[in-house]
Amino acid sequence: MSSSDSTPADVVIGIDLGTTNSLAAIMGRDGPRVLVAESASPLIPSVVSFLDDNKHIVGEKARALAIRNPRRTVHSVKRLMGRGLADLGDETTRLAYKIVDTEKSKLVRIDIDGQLYSPQEISALILGEVRRRAESALGTPVTKAVITVPAYFDDAQRQATRDAAQIAGLQALRIVNEPTAAALAYGLDTNREGTIVVYDLGGGTFDVSVLKITQGVYKVAATSGDTHLGGDDFDNAIMDRILGAVSNATGKDLRSQPEALQQIRLSAEAMKMELSTGDVATLEVDIGQDEPVTVRITRDDFEDMIRADIERTLACCRSALADADVEIEDVNDIVFVGGSTRIPLVRKRVTEVFGREPHTELDPDRVVALGAAIQADVISGGNRDLLLLDVIPLSLGLETMGGAFAKLITRNQTVPCSVTEMFSTYADNQSGIDINVYQGERELVADCRKLGSFKLTGLPGMAAGLPRVEVTFLVDADGVLTVKAREQRSGVSASIDVVPSHGLTRDEVKGIVRESIVNAHADFAARELIELSNKARNLIDGTQRVLDMPDLPFPPEQRDELAADIANLRALVEAQDLPGIKKACEVFGEKTQSLADDVIGAAIKQELNTERSL
């Protein structure tokens, strides 16, 4: 059944919830199409303006009120999703509306006349308008959607997007990465196969994804990006130039005047667009003096302002290619997504780096929504010839004894996925285990981000190393993580759906991978020391228990030799002598193998020598 033949209850639309504009699309008999309500634009400005009596408007009319109603008009809310005030830095000085954080939450709130709104609530108002216009265009109710997000949105930002959809009365059947959605749209129209790089530079975020497409299977090989880099930053650079010119000419700081700040923001955006087609843009700022302040910016000036940001995007491209093990010359196609790809410098530098012209056949403002509609059609039972295989951006794992980070699911692994590993205890008669879940690329949990925790209780009293704790990490197609733990001998189990209360800061996501490479050698050595020390302690404790058995007959010289070896191994662990511990464990293990076989048995010996401890 195709979506064009669906009953009203089966309608599933694709939604691009953008920083600057949002829109919806649906799959028809002739392919995906953008939904347009009568006498309305398909692009809905992602702007909400609050009026008197708690009323609000969304879209073009809200954007038009930005100057007259600056303190109550909210734009670029996508950049606030899953963020804390500290994450935003000096960006708050360019916003005419007020944002605050709260004591109970690390996430920002928008203050409208003393009423606090979360970014999810504002995004829900935008999604509600998208839904209303989609229903008007289709003539039928809409309750289900596929919604796109930047590929490098972390868990908090993805959860915030799901919350916004729920508030808007929409069931988000799938969260799809924006570059992947764009590749779906291009793949449908061009039937291309091979390796595709999707360069997605929108209003608030940048993503790059490397996809390998074969016989209708879309597999994301790697992704990289920056959730705080986009057209808004280019606008901000022009705003700073304008504000600086006014300050130099008059001594006035317009940042404290919301109406002027909104006007300058809109003027900066207009100048950016003008400089994408012309060589110079001029603005006259009238601040009530005899002569207005004239600000003249050439294209060369503008390119100097944004060059470093463009190079940051290209660094992300190189990182993604390296993760996918793909050389630049092996890339078949480059696909442009996002309105900021219209900037000439972006097109020039991408062409220079990849040695080929990027594809721009589809409107970069609409291509993501079209791809989301294709995925919506697949989910609703339409096109079954397409298979979308996405990836997670950062590794997931848990804390083991000593603060080591055990990665169960590595970054750029295809989702959905499930990984199970076996762990054990480190103390005798341990009745409970704390399961601490982390996200990151370093070897120690101190350098990673904690996502959640739960406790596995009710374990029967056993010697250290005897319990067999099976831990399973399951990531679904939306990137939602579920962690389960089960002690095999007793059957005791526990689980958690990891829903983080706060996302990674803007520098953490882009810096985590870089830090893992810079610190790889030191991190590996630190983790190896922790795990070998744990192994040594298990060997010591297990052997000491045997030596303390009164009825165990073996020669006194063997008992004395083992006691001396135990003392030596303890000293090496205390001294954190990695080479010494490694060598001593090997020798000690050989000496105690026959003893373990005779007394404890092969199963216990395996637990003591091979398993990591929680």
N, C-alpha and C positions, 0 to 999 in steps of 0.2 A: 504493500500500500504506500503510495507516495503522499507527501504532505499536502499536495494540492487536492487530494481526494479525502483528506482527513475529516472526521467529524469535529465539531467545535471543541470537544473535550480533549482531542488529540493534538490540537495545534501547539507546535513548539517553535518559537521564534529564536533567532540569534540576535544577541545584543552586544554592541560595542559600547561599553561604559567608559567614555574618554575623559581626559583632563579638560580639553577645550570643547569638544562636541561629543554627543552621543547619538546613536541611531539604532534602528532595528531592521532586520531582513528576514526573509523567509524563502524556502525552496519552492519553486514552482515547476511546472512541466518543462519550461524552457531554461531552467537553471535558477540560481539564486537571484533575488531582486530585493532592492531596498524598499522598505515600506514607507509610503508617503501619504499622510492624511490630506484631505482636500484643502487646497489653497495654503498648504504649509510646506516648509522646506524639509527635506529628509534629514538634514543635520540640525540637531537640537542643541543649542548652546548649553553646556553643563553649568548653568548659572541659576541660582535661586535667590529671589529678592523677597524679603518679608515686609508686609504692609501693616497697616493698623488692624486692630481687632484680631490678631493672630492669623491673618490671611497671608498667603504667599502666592507667587507666580514663578513659573519655570520657563526657561528658554529665551527666545528672542526678546520678549517684553521685559524679562528680568535683566537681561544684558543692557537693554536701553535705559534702565533705571540706575545703572551702576554709578553714574555721576551725581544724580540728584538724591540717591538713597545709598550712599557708599557704605555706611556702617552696618547696613542691614542687607547688603547684597553679597552673596558668597560665590566665589569662583574658584577654580583649581582645587576643589575639595579632594580630588583623587590623590593629590600629593600629601594629604593629611591622613589618609587611611592607615590605621595601624601604627601611627606615629606618636611620639611624645614631644613635648615642647622643646626639649634639649636637642632633638633630632633635626629641628628646623633651622636652628642657628639664626643668622641675621635676615632670613627670608621673611620673618614676621614683620620687619620694619617696612616692607613693601606692600603689606596687606592693609587695606582700608578698614576691614572688619577686624574684630577683636577675637583672639584665640587665647585660651587659658588651659592649664592642666588642673586636675582635681586631686584631692588628698587620697581618695579611694582608688584612683586609677592613674596609671602612668600615661594614658592616652589623652590627646588634646580634645578640647571642646570649643565650639564656636559660641561666643557670647552675643546674643541678640537681645538687647534691651533687658539684660539680666537673666534671660532664659537661656540655658545651656543646651546646645545640640551637639550630638556626636557626629563625626564625619559620616558614619553609617546612616544616620537619620537624614542628613542632607542628601547623600547619594540615593537614599530611598525615594526622596521627593523627585529626583531626576529620573530614576527608573520608573517611577509612577507615571511621569509624563510620557516617557518612551512607550510604556505599556498602553496608555490612553490613546496615543496616536496610532499605535499598531492596531488596536481594537477598532479604531475609526476606519483605518484603511482596509481591514479584513472584514469588518461587519460582524465580528464574532468575539466572544470573550477570550482573553489570553491569560493563562495562569502558569504556563511552563516556559522555560527559556534555557538556552545555553548562553552563558555570559563569559566574555573574554577578560583576561587580566594580563598585565605584563609578565613575561616569562620569569623574571627575577623577583616577582612579588614573593615575600616570605610568607610563613604560615599565618602570622597575625593579619597581614594585608588580605590574604585570600579569605580568611575567616570573616574579616570585616565586610568583604564583598558579598559573601553568602548571607550575612546578617542583613545587609542593605536590601538584598533581593527579598528576603523573608518579610521585612518590614513593609516592602512595597507590594506584598501579596503575590510574589512570584516564587515558584519552586525552581531553584537553580539545579537543573538536571545534571549539568556538567559545567565545570570551570575549565576553560580552554585557554592556553597561552596564546597571546595575540599573534606572534610570528607564525605559530603553527596554523592558526586560522587563516592567515594570509596565504600561506603555502597551499592550503586546501583550495582556496579560491583560484589561485594561479594554476594549480595542478588540474583542476576541473576544466579550465578553459584551454589549456595548452597541451594536456596529456604528456607533460615532460617527465622524463625519468632521469635519475642521476643524483648528484649532490647539489643542493640548493642552499644558499645563504640568504636568510631573511634579515634585512637591516631595517629595524623599526624605530624610527625617531619621531615620537609624538610630541604632544604639548607638555607632558610632565615626566615622561620616562623614556629610557632607551633600552632596547633589547636586541640581541642578535642570536639567531638560532641556526644551527647547521642541521639540515634534514637530508636524509637519504630516502629517495622515493623509488620504489620498485613494484610494479604490477599492482598499483593501488594501495600499497602499504606505505604509510607516512611515518617514518621512524625518526624521531629527534635524536641525533647523535650527541649533541652538546648544546649548551646554552650559556650565555653570559649577558651582562648588562649592568645598568645602573638605574635604580628606581627613583632617582632624584636628578635626572638630567633630561632636558627636553626644550621645547620651544619657549616655555615660561622663563627658562634661564637666559635665553637670547633676548627676550623682552626685558628681563631684569637688567641685563647689561646696557641696553639702550636707555632704560629708565635711569640708571645710575649716571649715565652721561648727561642726560637732560637735567636731573636734579643737581648735579655738580655744576653745570653751566649756569643755572639759576642762582645757586648759592654764590658762585664766584662773581656774578654780575650785580647781585642785590644784597648778598649776605643773609638771605632768607632760606630757611630749611622747610621745604614743602612737605616733608614726611609727616609732620604733625597735623596736616590739613587733609582729612579724608577725601573731600571732594576733589581737591587738586591732585591728590595721589591717584585716584581712580581715572581722572582725565588723562594724566600722564601715562598711566599703564595702557590705556586704550590707544593713545597716540603712539606709544612705543611699539605696540603690536602692528599698527598701521604702517609705521616706518619700516619695520622688519619686512612686511609684505612688499612694500614699495621697493626696497633694496634687493628683493629677489628678482625683480624684473627691470629695474633701472640702476643707474650708476650713482645717484645721489638722492637723499631725502632731506627735506627742510621742514622745521617746525618752529612756529612763533608762539612763545608762551607769554600770554598777557596776564600780568600779575597786578594790574591797576596802576602802572607807572606810565610816564610819557611815552616811552618806547618799549615794545615787547622784547623779550629776550629771544634772539634767533639762535636755533640749534641746527647746525648743518652736519650731516653725517654722510660720508661717501661709502660706497660699497667696500673699498679697501679698509676704511676705518672699521666698518662692521665686521669684516672678516678677521681683522686683527683681534677684535673683542671676543670672538667665538672660536678662534682657531684651536685654542687649548682644549675646549670642550669637544670639538670634532675629533681631535687626536685621541681623546679619551675613548670615544666610541670605536675608533679603529683599533686601539689596544684591546678592547673587549672582543673585537672580531678575531684578532690574532689568537687570543686566549681560547676562544671557542673552537677555532680550527685546530689548535694544538690538542685540546681535550678530545676532539673527534678523530684525531690522527689523520687529518686531511691537509694536503698541501694546497696552497692558493691556486696553483695551475690545474688542480683536479676539480675545482669548483665549476660546475656547468652553468649555473645561473645565479644572479643576484637579484633579489626582489626588494623593491622599496615599499615601505609602509610608513604612514604617518605624514601629516602635513608639513613637518619640518624638513622632510626630504626634498622639498621644492627649492630649498636654499641652494644657490649655485655652488658654493664652496663644498657643501656636502656631496653633491653629485660629482664634482671635480675630484675630490680626494678619494672617494670610494672607487671611482673609475681608475684612478692612478694606482691604487693599491691592488685592486683585483685584475687590472689589465683588461677590463671589458665594461661595456655599458650596462647599467642595471636596468631591470624591467620596470617600466612605468605605464604599461598598457591599461591597467586598472587604476581607478581613482584611489590614491593612497589614503584618502579620508573614508572610503567606503569598503575597501578590500577586506578589512578585519570582520566587519559585520556580515559580509557575503560568505566568508569562510565559516563563521559561526552558524549561519543558516544551513550550510552544507552538513556540519556536524549535528545540528538539530534534526536534520532529515534522517541521518543515519540512526540516531537514538530513537526516533519515533517510528522506525521500521521502514524507512524509504530506501535509500541507496545502500545496499549491502556489499557493494564492490569496494568500498573504502574502509581502511583500517587505520586509526590514528594511534600512534604509540608515542607518548610524551615522556618527559624525564623530570626528575627532581633536581633542584639546583644545588643543594648542599647535603652532605652526608648526615645520616641519622644513626644514633647508637646509644649506648648506655655507659654509666660509670662503673668501673670495676675497682677492686680493692687497691687502695693507694692513690686513687684519683686518675687512673688511666682511662682513656676514652676508647671503648671497643666499638668500632664502626660495623654496624650490621648491614646497612644499606648505603652504598657509596654514591657520591654525587654523579649526576648524568646517567643514573640507572633508569631504565624504562619502567614506567608505571602503567597499570597496576603491578605491584610486585610484593613478594612475601619472602622473608628470610628467617630461618630458625637456627639458633645456636644453643649449645649446652653450657651451663655454668654450674658452680657449686658454692658451698659455704667456706668461710675461712676460720670459723671458731667452732669449738665443740658445743653440742646441744643448742645450736642457734635456732630459735623458734620463729624468727621472722627475717625477711630480707627487704631492704629498701631498694626499689627499682627507680633509678634516676635517669631520665631520658634527656639526651642532648642533641644539638645540631651544630655541625661545624666541620672543619678540616684539620684541626690540630690533633696532637696525640694525647693531650691532657685535658680533662674537663674544665680546668681553670681557664683555658683559652677558648672554650666553646660556649654556646648559648643553651641554657637550660630551658627545656620545653615543658616539662611536667614530671611528676613522680607519683608512685603508689607503693603500697606495701603488700608483700606476700607473707601472710601470717598463718599460724597453725601448723608449722612444720613439726614433725615428730623429732624427739631428741636423738641426734645422731652425731657421730664423730665428724670433725671437719673433713670436707672432701667427699663424704658419702652421699649427701643429697644430690640428686640429679635434677637441676632446675632448667627446664626448657623455656627459652624466651623467644617469642615470635614477634617480629615487626611486620606489619601489613600496611602498605600504602595503597589507597584506592585510586581510581582514575582521576579524582579531583585533587589528589595530593594530601588527603586526610590520613593521618597516621593513627593506627591502633596498635597498642602494645599489649601482649598477653604473656603471662608467666605461669608455668605449671610444674610442680614438683612431681616427678614421675613415680617415685616409690609410694607416696601417700595419696596422690591425686589432688592435692590442694592447688587451687588456681586463683588468679586475679587478673584484671585487665584495666586498661584506661584508653579512652579516646583523647588524644593529645590535642587540646585546644589552647594555644598559648594566649596569655593575657596581654602580651606586648611583643611587638616585632623587633627585628634587628634594626639597628640604627642605619642611616644611609651609608655610613662609612664601613660598617661591619660587613654587609653583604659583599661589597666589591673588594674589601680588603681581606676577607677570610681566606680565600684561595691563595692570594699573593703571600700572606703570612705563612700559610702552610708550606709553600715552596721555600721561602727564605729560611724558615726554621726547621726544615725537614730533618736534617741530620741530628740536630740537638733534640728535637721532639722524639725521634725514633730511639735515640739512646736513653732518654728519660723513661720512655715507656718500657723499653727492654729491661732496664734496671728494676722497675716496679714489678714486672711480670716474673723475672728471674728471682727476685727477692721473695715474692709470694710462693714460688715453686720451692725455694730453699726452706722456707718456714714450714711448708707442708711436709717436706722430707724430714725435717728435724722433728716435728711434732709426731709424725707417724712412727718414726724409728724410736723415739723416746718412749712412746706407749708400749712398744714391743719390749724394750729394755726393762721397763717397769713390771712386766709380767713375771710373777714369782715362780711359776711352774715351767718356764721355758728353759729347757736345757741347751746351752751351747757354751763352747770353751770360754774361760775367763779372758784370755788374750783377745778373742774376737769382741767381747763386750767392751774391753778397755779401748780397743782400736776404734770402735764405733763411737764411744763417748768422746774420744779425742777429735774424731771427725766432726761430731756435732758441735763441739766447742769452736773448732776452726771455722765451720760454716757460719755459726752465729756471729763470730768476729768479723767475717767478710761482709755479712749483711749489714752490720752496724757501721762498718767503714764505707759502705756503698761502693765496694770494689767490684765493678761490673765484670772485668775479665776474670778476676779471682772467683767470683760467684759462679760464673759460667763453667769454668774448669772444674771447680769443686763439686758442683751439682752432677756433672758427668761422671766423675770418679765415685762420688757417694752413691749415685744411682746404681752403678754397676755392683757395688759392694752389697747394697741392700736388696738387690733384685731377688736373690734366692730366699732371703729372709722374708720378703713380702709374699713370695709365692707360697711359702710354707705356712705362714701365720695369718696374713690378712687376705691373701687370695689375689688373683689377677685383676679382678674388678676394682678393688680398692687401690691397688698399685697404679692403675690407669688414672683414677681420679686424682691421686696425689701428685702424679708427675705431669699430667697433660692439661688439666682443666684450669681455666682462669677462675678467680674467686670474686664474688660480688661483695 
